[in-house]
């Protein structure tokens, strides 16, 4: 037993070694930033609260503007990353996003709430292509997938912490959400300035001296990859939107138990992902793992069509979908990075970000419509088969 514990401890230690200091700092900055992500998950509740008094319909338009802003912001952020460098874009978007969050919280006029919701989403999403490009720059080819996995871990931990704190703060005063979200953005910007300024400026010089490369949208294979990723993401986002509704209405699970199931996803990622990536990295093509992950996610949703699905099926589904996520998503990042040069990396990152942003809008809405008209069984069959078809497409065309 002692030998097994020592071996497991050594494996964990090795999984986290070899990553650059800048990669660790960037992940810590990401954790700080995501720990303050409280406004968006509670925006509908805020707008429909007695203090604001807007209808659910009007709140829905605001959420839609968040989605529109994210799509435009991702594209512009990618172009700016290739033009002025990822360091400047990250600093400007973190600082600007922080200020805009605070300003948004002061708006009481509906048109101004709509305008600043779009601007907040635009600026915050412009950060993501720059951040993805930075991770690629600060990592080595042999540990790039682990570098992205570490960043994902920081995001997941930040989201979990921010979501929990957001619920507590919202119970006191919704205005606190905007202040905390804004301040954590600004703190993250100044952490970037203090710890990564020198490395960021050096990276910008290297990027500007690089030879211009072809635009990302002319890479036919990559555009197919993006469409397949978007289809997969539409399926994956059911996990946080329509799946909890199914657990409640069809399986009659309690809200605390549903919360525990959702937490299980994050716990497994925190415990397993870095070690698993460490063991798998560079042993097969990225697309091999992406295909396997997509199939696992598809099978996890197909589990739900088993008659008399209950608690055991729900737990099994969450475990299976989590391992599908672990297999697919870090290697997706490694795949698109492998097709880039330093002068066009922002464009590739932008298209990848936009695919996930679009799926976050299309997937939950489309899934809800299917479940409402045809029932959850039909929804899970379609979602499961779509994941498997996307996996087949990845294997055949990328």
VEXGU-969803 format. One line per 10 residues: their letters; for each residue x, y, z of C-alpha. Coordinates in pm, whole numbers, m for minus. Example, Ala and Ser with C-alpha at 12.3 -4.5 7.8 and 13.67 -1.06 7.14 Angstrom:
2
AS> 1230,m450,780; 1367,m106,714
This chain:
398
XXXXXXXXXX> 0,0,0; 280,242,89; 456,163,m238; 136,232,m434; 85,565,m257; 444,666,m328; 408,568,m695; 83,765,m728; 240,1067,m558; 540,1049,m791
XXXXXXXXXX> 313,1030,m1095; 120,1337,m982; 445,1524,m921; 577,1437,m1266; 249,1538,m1430; 295,1893,m1303; 670,1926,m1361; 842,2058,m1671; 591,2338,m1733; 737,2685,m1770
XXXXXXXXXX> 715,2950,m1499; 517,3169,m1740; 264,2890,m1796; 207,2860,m1421; 174,3236,m1382; m69,3255,m1673; m282,2980,m1517; m278,3157,m1181; m388,3480,m1348; m665,3284,m1522
XXXXXXXXXX> m776,3143,m1186; m797,3493,m1036; m991,3615,m1338; m1239,3324,m1342; m1287,3334,m965; m1469,3661,m1020; m1690,3530,m1300; m2022,3591,m1131; m2227,3830,m1344; m2312,3615,m1648
XXXXXXXXXX> m2453,3309,m1460; m2674,3537,m1249; m2765,3796,m1515; m3116,3664,m1577; m3190,3649,m1204; m3053,4001,m1161; m3264,4152,m1441; m3584,3979,m1328; m3531,4064,m960; m3779,4304,m794
XXXXXXXXXX> m3514,4578,m791; m3475,4572,m1172; m3819,4435,m1264; m3756,4333,m1625; m3945,4049,m1788; m3788,3712,m1867; m3822,3802,m2236; m3617,4120,m2195; m3361,3933,m1985; m3335,3679,m2266
XXXXXXXXXX> m3247,3952,m2515; m2967,4067,m2287; m2830,3713,m2263; m2850,3695,m2643; m2641,4013,m2665; m2380,3846,m2445; m2365,3570,m2706; m2342,3814,m2998; m2069,4011,m2824; m1869,3694,m2759
XXXXXXXXXX> m1872,3599,m3128; m1760,3941,m3251; m1511,3980,m2968; m1346,3645,m3039; m1287,3734,m3404; m1156,4086,m3336; m945,3956,m3047; m781,3702,m3274; m700,3962,m3538; m556,4199,m3278
XXXXXXXXXX> m349,3918,m3129; m179,3864,m3464; m134,4240,m3510; m18,4379,m3174; 63,4063,m2977; m113,3850,m2717; 35,4032,m2416; m114,4372,m2506; m452,4219,m2595; m472,4027,m2269
XXXXXXXXXX> m383,4330,m2058; m622,4564,m2242; m915,4322,m2232; m868,4232,m1865; m845,4596,m1761; m1117,4714,m1998; m1347,4425,m1908; m1307,4500,m1539; m1405,4863,m1584; m1699,4770,m1807
XXXXXXXXXX> m1834,4519,m1553; m1843,4789,m1286; m2008,5036,m1525; m2266,4777,m1632; m2368,4733,m1269; m2454,5103,m1249; m2686,5097,m1551; m3060,5107,m1485; m3180,5211,m1832; m3263,4904,m2044
XXXXXXXXXX> m3100,5020,m2372; m2781,5103,m2181; m2787,4763,m2009; m2813,4605,m2355; m2526,4817,m2491; m2289,4751,m2203; m2378,4380,m2191; m2266,4355,m2553; m1948,4556,m2480; m1861,4351,m2171
XXXXXXXXXX> m1898,4025,m2363; m1709,4167,m2663; m1408,4272,m2454; m1400,3960,m2235; m1420,3721,m2528; m1145,3910,m2711; m921,3795,m2426; m958,3424,m2504; m773,3398,m2841; m488,3601,m2693
XXXXXXXXXX> m476,3377,m2389; m476,3059,m2600; m195,3200,m2813; 3,3290,m2501; m20,2934,m2365; 117,2803,m2695; 406,3052,m2683; 506,2978,m2324; 487,2598,m2360; 709,2348,m2535
XXXXXXXXXX> 578,2112,m2798; 633,1811,m2572; 421,1955,m2288; 178,2177,m2476; m128,1962,m2408; m49,1959,m2035; m9,2337,m2045; m360,2369,m2183; m483,2115,m1929; m336,2325,m1647
XXXXXXXXXX> m513,2631,m1784; m839,2434,m1801; m788,2330,m1441; m746,2694,m1340; m1064,2787,m1528; m1267,2504,m1369; m1146,2585,m1018; m1212,2955,m1075; m1562,2889,m1209; m1643,2664,m913
XXXXXXXXXX> m1517,2918,m661; m1678,3212,m841; m2012,3036,m879; m2026,2949,m510; m1926,3300,m400; m2164,3454,m653; m2459,3272,m500; m2366,3400,m155; m2312,3759,m269; m2633,3762,m474
XXXXXXXXXX> m2820,3677,m155; m2700,4005,m7; m2687,4240,m303; m2665,4177,m678; m2454,4491,m717; m2168,4313,m540; m2142,4070,m832; m2049,4348,m1073; m1793,4497,m835; m1624,4165,m759
XXXXXXXXXX> m1623,4061,m1125; m1476,4396,m1225; m1215,4406,m950; m1090,4051,m1017; m1050,4139,m1385; m847,4446,m1295; m637,4252,m1042; m567,3987,m1307; m458,4263,m1549; m207,4402,m1300
XXXXXXXXXX> m79,4054,m1212; m12,4012,m1585; 166,4348,m1585; 382,4264,m1283; 476,3904,m1359; 464,3865,m1738; 544,4210,m1874; 901,4129,m1977; 816,3791,m2127; 511,3940,m2300
XXXXXXXXXX> 706,4218,m2467; 969,3971,m2586; 692,3755,m2729; 541,4054,m2910; 875,4133,m3077; 914,3770,m3186; 561,3766,m3323; 602,4089,m3519; 928,3966,m3675; 772,3638,m3795
XXXXXXXXXX> 693,3573,m4161; 326,3633,m4255; 131,3308,m4296; m191,3214,m4471; m519,3320,m4308; m686,3054,m4097; m1007,3055,m4302; m811,2932,m4607; m710,2617,m4423; m981,2383,m4554
XXXXXXXXXX> m899,2099,m4315; m909,2334,m4020; m1244,2480,m4122; m1387,2126,m4133; m1238,2067,m3788; m1404,2385,m3659; m1747,2280,m3787; m1712,1936,m3630; m1598,2091,m3300; m1900,2322,m3305
XXXXXXXXXX> m2134,2025,m3359; m1968,1842,m3070; m1981,2151,m2847; m2356,2187,m2913; m2392,1838,m2768; m2154,1894,m2478; m2329,2209,m2355; m2640,2003,m2282; m2445,1894,m1974; m2495,2227,m1798
XXXXXXXXXX> m2831,2331,m1940; m3088,2067,m2039; m2937,1771,m1853; m3010,1916,m1504; m3371,1972,m1615; m3390,1606,m1722; m3245,1493,m1389; m3508,1695,m1205; m3819,1633,m1416; m3763,1280,m1548
XXXXXXXXXX> m3540,1115,m1288; m3687,1313,m997; m3348,1385,m843; m3322,1660,m584; m3145,1988,m650; m2867,1914,m395; m2800,1577,m560; m2798,1735,m906; m2548,1989,m773; m2331,1704,m646
XXXXXXXXXX> m2342,1538,m989; m2229,1861,m1156; m1955,1898,m894; m1839,1542,m969; m1748,1656,m1320; m1516,1926,m1186; m1369,1703,m914; m1278,1429,m1163; m1115,1683,m1394; m910,1824,m1106
XXXXXXXXXX> m800,1477,m990; m744,1297,m1319; m687,1525,m1618; m325,1635,m1568; m208,1283,m1483; m395,1125,m1774; m264,1385,m2021; 88,1327,m1886; 56,955,m1960; m100,1002,m2306
XXXXXXXXXX> 78,1310,m2443; 272,1242,m2764; 189,869,m2766; m70,901,m3044; m199,1161,m3287; m411,1435,m3130; m706,1336,m3347; m697,982,m3206; m773,1111,m2857; m1023,1368,m2986
XXXXXXXXXX> m1215,1093,m3165; m1215,871,m2856; m1334,1158,m2637; m1620,1249,m2869; m1736,887,m2880; m1731,865,m2499; m1943,1181,m2473; m2188,1039,m2728; m2214,711,m2540; m2269,895,m2212
XXXXXXXXXX> m2582,1063,m2350; m2704,737,m2505; m2685,582,m2157; m2978,803,m2060; m3218,624,m2296; m3191,302,m2094; m3537,226,m1951; m3585,309,m1582; m3268,517,m1576; m3194,613,m1218
XXXXXXXXXX> m2923,734,m987; m2668,474,m1100; m2717,571,m1465; m2691,941,m1380; m2361,889,m1196; m2228,664,m1473; m2325,920,m1734; m2138,1201,m1555; m1825,987,m1516; m1831,885,m1883
XXXXXXXXXX> m1894,1237,m2016; m1615,1373,m1795; m1361,1128,m1934; m1484,1215,m2283; m1418,1580,m2203; m1071,1500,m2065; m976,1301,m2375; m1109,1547,m2631; m1069,1907,m2522; m700,1942,m2429
XXXXXXXXXX> m602,1762,m2749; m829,1988,m2956; m612,2279,m2845; m296,2090,m2935; m440,2007,m3278; m520,2360,m3383; m190,2490,m3247; m5,2232,m3457; m147,2391,m3774; m39,2747,m3692
XXXXXXXXXX> 256,2980,m3719; 321,3264,m3477; 189,3521,m3724; m155,3362,m3772; m210,3189,m3437; m459,3450,m3320; m685,3385,m3619; m686,3012,m3553; m759,3072,m3186; m1039,3313,m3277
XXXXXXXXXX> m1216,3061,m3501; m1187,2793,m3233; m1325,3030,m2970; m1609,3137,m3199; m1708,2774,m3261; m1756,2719,m2888; m1929,3054,m2841; m2177,2979,m3120; m2238,2630,m2980; m2311,2776,m2638
XXXXXXXXXX> m2599,2966,m2799; m2725,2706,m3048; m2685,2390,m2839; m2891,2472,m2528; m3167,2648,m2726; m3192,2375,m2989; m3179,2102,m2726; m3457,2263,m2525; m3676,2285,m2836; m3619,1918,m2920
XXXXXXXXXX> m3692,1807,m2563; m4007,2019,m2550; m4149,1889,m2879; m4031,1528,m2889; m3917,1442,m2537; m3580,1387,m2373; m3531,1038,m2516; m3529,1175,m2871; m3294,1454,m2762; m3040,1212,m2610
XXXXXXXXXX> m3051,986,m2917; m2983,1282,m3148; m2710,1421,m2922; m2541,1083,m2884; m2545,1008,m3258; m2427,1361,m3345; m2124,1318,m3117; m2037,986,m3281; m2081,1134,m3630; m1853,1426,m3534
XXXXXXXX> m1594,1174,m3414; m1617,989,m3748; m1571,1320,m3928; m1261,1404,m3723; m1113,1065,m3807; m1190,1089,m4178; m1123,1452,m4266; m858,1586,m4024
